[in-house]
């Protein structure tokens, strides 16, 4: 079993998608061992409690910078012998120390087909959806990936799902459809492949081994 911590910052809709998949045993090999929030009192912690998964808080506001926050989070992951960290609506940036220690073991998902809308300053999901509409793009989607060690956090792509942009789409409607039709499935696919031992990093590429 892959002992996994889910990192959250808010309501936990993506966390709930993972909880539902675990409940229906659609992610064999995944052990959800902890939910760690960057803020107290968020609904994601209530979702964890309802699912009888231990919830913890490493409050970002109590730390002076990204590095000290990430080091505290890294210490908690190590103390619990966590194999895999999954970002599910986690809005905080992670520092080099954690991303280096957990290279190839932190999975995130974002609402864009990377490398679209990736910049040296980082990735803004709201901007990506708004720009998709402003530029009249026909397709968008989501990318699940290993977070890299650079400040942007970008890393090797594991899974992608495409979503058609419909006439009359608003940012809210498109964001919701991307989340349900692309982000959740792409994240589930990436986590499932990891737990099955089918992902191998080769430089900046992810090689997916065939099913046994």
Secondary structure, DSSP 8 states (H G I E B T S, - for coil): -EEEEEEESSS-HHHHHHHHHHHTT-STTEEEEEEEESSTT-HHHHHHHHTT--EEE--GGGSSSHHHHHHHHHHHHHHTT-SEEEESS--S---HHHHHHTTT-EEEEESS-TTTT-BTTB--HHHHHHHHHHTT-SEEEEEEEE--SSTT----EEEEEEEE--TT--HHHHHHHHIIIIIHHHHHHHHHHHHTT-EEEETTEEEE----
